[in-house]
């Protein structure tokens, strides 16, 4: 699982997209199939540019874990 919700970004943008083709999830490595929804991210941290796609299953798991950590 990948956690970066506490990262300090110089630039950050995320949006929910519908896949036009098959992609690979950055967290689980699973397939994001055509017509499935996923989170697309773009960011810059200390001049390092990244792009990432995260499947809905991982987004759900991450949100539950983050909520649990913030409650602790």
Residue pairs with C-beta under 8 A, 6 or more apart in sequence:
1 27
1 28
1 58
1 61
1 62
1 65
2 26
2 27
2 58
2 62
3 62
3 65
3 66
5 62
5 66
7 43
7 45
8 45
9 43
9 44
9 45
10 43
10 44
10 45
10 46
10 47
11 42
11 43
11 44
12 41
12 42
12 43
12 44
13 41
13 42
13 43
14 39
14 40
14 41
14 42
15 39
15 40
16 37
16 38
16 39
16 40
17 37
17 38
17 39
17 40
18 35
18 36
18 37
19 32
19 33
19 34
19 35
19 36
19 37
19 38
20 34
21 34
22 31
22 32
22 33
22 34
23 31
23 32
23 38
23 53
24 30
24 31
24 32
24 53
25 31
25 32
25 38
25 53
25 54
25 55
25 57
25 58
26 52
26 53
26 54
27 54
27 55
27 58
27 62
28 55
28 57
28 58
30 55
30 57
30 58
32 38
32 53
32 55
36 55
36 56
37 56
38 53
38 54
38 55
38 56
39 53
39 54
39 59
40 51
40 52
40 53
41 50
41 51
41 52
41 53
41 54
42 49
42 50
42 51
43 49
43 50
44 50
54 62
